[in-house]
Amino acid sequence: MPEGDASDTRATSLKERHQDLGARFVEFAGWEMPVRYGSLLEEHRAVRERAGLFDVSHMGEFWITGPGAAAGLSFALVSDPASLAAGKAEYSMICAPDGGILDDLIVYRAEPERFLVVANAANREVVGRELRARMAGRDATVEDSSDETGMIAIQGPRSREILSMLTRTNLARLRTYWIIPGLVAGRRTLIARTGYTGEDGYELFTKWEDGPVVWDALLEAGERFDIMPVGLGARDTLRLEAGMPLYGNELDAETTPFEAGLGHVVKFDKLGDFVGRDALFGVRTHPRRGPIGLVLHGRMIARHGEPVFLPGTETPCGHITSGAPSPTLGAPIAMASLNIDTPEPGTLFEVEIRGQREQAETVTLPFYRRTKEEQA
């Protein structure tokens, strides 16, 4: 079970492991989490070039089980979980009746009548409350297993080789966005080929108390590949390079999936109604508001909320949603939300950073993409 203290900040079952590795901690969504262990740059490059290990046990996990689970989830979410084959996963969102995004999720159909919904740590309570309300009256149960579930991610081009040393599961047959039960380091685990870095990799769901055993085994098996533990700092630069949204930055309750450039997640052609359908249908042709990708020409780092201007204008046309230095590109990058039509790649903008205008150029997202050979 998660540990707590007087400030109600919780810790995962791996806290002692992080301390032994010299981690620097930060408070994140009510959790004490490692932000980095040494060099953020080295951790980032380890994932891009070899393999990195992440503790993501702070995420929320919900099991929806029963004959009515599939139809109920298709009503509760904007995607269509009922259409998933057993073992398949999909990226999804839970929206308010007005179409605003309450959270973005990953939904796994672990069994025909059993789904795993993974929510962001900061939105665990709202997702749980909404799922229970939307599943009411259906032949299904909603169980919050977050406090009993550990979650470890291994990401990077050598992740399959490392994980294969600890499991008999045929990882070569596990396709991207699929999940399968197996044993990892002798512990019962759900193995999902998913992640939040833009690299190939796996997310492992274990019992809370089994997390340290699996973590230790992965670090030991990965020694020959120079695996590194990775904190929240590099996790953010990795997902930004991959053009992946972060709730609270690119996504929030004031933004619809279409305004976030993620309208493809909404499935109007599924059977039955779903929460937010009418509102989303009305804005489906809304000009895409973002995010757009920006590469800054100077060395200054754009941060969330800073205004974006067309050159020579005094009124902002948008704002930065996320920004960071890109270790892979060797330049500062950012995603921005605009209140104008989506510009063509190469369009110049200016970002006001601490009172100074910095020139930036639009690029097609993502900033970084694995080659076809790496994706095989």
CORBELPE-V617692 format. One line per field, one symbol per residue. psi: psi as a letter, one per 30 degrees, with the letter a starting at -180 (. if undefined). burial: + if it has 24 or more other C-alpha atoms within 12 Angstrom, else -. A space follows every 50 residues. Layout:
# CORBELPE-V617692
psi: ???
burial: ???
This chain:
# CORBELPE-V617692
psi: kkllafggklklfgeeeeefggkkllkjhgkjkkeleckeeeeeeeeefc klkkjhfflkkkkjklfgeeeeefeelfaifffklkflllklkkllfgfk jflklkkkielegjkkkklkefgeeeeeeeeeeffkflilljkjgefgkl kkkkklfgeeeeeffglfkjfffjlkhlkkkakkhgkkkkjkilahffll akkkklkeffeeeeeeeeeeefefghlkkkafefeeeeeeeggklkkfdf klfgkleefgghfffkjfglklllkfeeeeefgfgkkkfallkkkkfafk kklkfklkkkkglfkkgalkekklkjeefglkllklklglkkllkfkklk kjjhfkkkklkklkklekklleeff.
burial: -+-------++++++-++----+-+----++++++++--+++++++++++ +++++++++++++++--+++++++++++++++++-++++++++++++-++ ++++++++++++++++++++++++-+++-+++-++----+++++++++++ +++++++++++++++++-+-+--+-++++++++++-++++++++++++++ ++++++++-++++++++++-++--+++++++++++++++++++++++-++ +++-+++++++++-++++----+++++-+++-++-+-++++++++++--+ ++++++++++-----+++++++++++++--+++++++++--++----+++ +++---+++++++++++++-------
